[in-house]
Amino acid sequence: MSQQILHDLKKLSIDIQDKNIEKSYVYSLSLGKIISLLFCSINLIQKTSENEIWICKIENIMKFIEKNYKINQNNKIGYKINYSSTFLSPYLYDGVAGILNLYLMLKEKFKINENDTLIIELAHSLVLNLMPKSASFKRGLAGIVHVLIKYRKIFGDNSIDESIKIMTTCFDSYTYLWNDNKYIVNTHFSKATINFEEGNKGIIKVLKESEFIFEEWE
């Protein structure tokens, strides 16, 4: 699996240079799949002289994303869910939170500081998404809060604390009460679930992560 991930990373880093990108598979490739590939690649490689080439490939793909997927509207940043899309996403799977998470991973693991200004810009744009359409970790509020807390810990930026507190209190609005227990309603509003990706378990993780912010405000 590790070899396949690096093979796919190398292939993508080459294919994004295609001048006829509209005729390439990259044109319809979802940003979610690119983020997933970069997430796995960053976790896989270690900071060694032999791996500098892989870090370079990751950074080149990130630059490609910034150039071709990023949209700034009224000081609010979004990323297109694929190259040709007009739909913008703030989510962990395929949007701002996912891209911000990758930059934070690069900074934390490889001490890459060149993206600090962009990281701050993304974080302060992301806090504007107080109540997205779902609470899920993958495509909802939980994933957004998770990444903002990660940013808060790394940068020590307490100016977003109030926004994080408001977001965490919003989770209750996405719940369904049954037999005196509350369950998170999934992304499609078709059922209540406790799974990590869309339900209670993901929310519990985020609430635990946010405890230090509430403690500092006491």
MOCORNOR-V55736 format. One record per helix or strand. SS is the DSSP state (h for helix, s for strand). FROM is the first residue (numbers start at 1). LEN is the number of residues. Records with the same first field share a line. If there is no record, write none. Layout:
# MOCORNOR-V55736
SS: FROM-LEN + FROM-LEN
This chain:
# MOCORNOR-V55736
h: 2-14 + 21-3 + 25-3 + 31-14 + 49-20 + 96-15 + 116-11 + 141-15 + 158-17 + 200-10 + 211-6
s: 30-1 + 70-4 + 76-5 + 82-1 + 88-2 + 175-4 + 181-5 + 192-2
